[in-house]
């Protein structure tokens, strides 16, 4: 059947997820509104500033220029990653990777103590690419 072709798939291209961006924004805006309503102004305003900085970082890291756009599984169990800026990374798959049909979080160890993650939602890639990526992540051998 197609098992030979299926096993040979090692390249995965990802798009930024609008679902992830809207979810992150909704949660942070809700938290900022709660901080303004329930905290005193001298504490609520700095909390909102910190939430805005956190949102900017997370959007850049998962949906923007720093997000991973290409994953390649090498034969040596190493993954070659590339972000939207074109920077390459060589990484090992971390044990904290979570694979489910709806959401997949591919966690990688890059260098010393550094980690990168790719959050894959249904709008990140076509269904057949997500399915093959889930298999590659679940069964790394």
Secondary structure, 3 states (H helix, E strand, C coil): CCHHHHHHCCEEECCCCHHHHHHHHHHHHHHHHHHHHHCCHHHHHHHHHHHHHHHHHHHHHHHCCCCEEEEEECCCCEEEEEECCCCEEEEEECCCCEECCCCEEEEEEECCCEEEEEEECCCCCCHHHHHHHHHHHHCCC
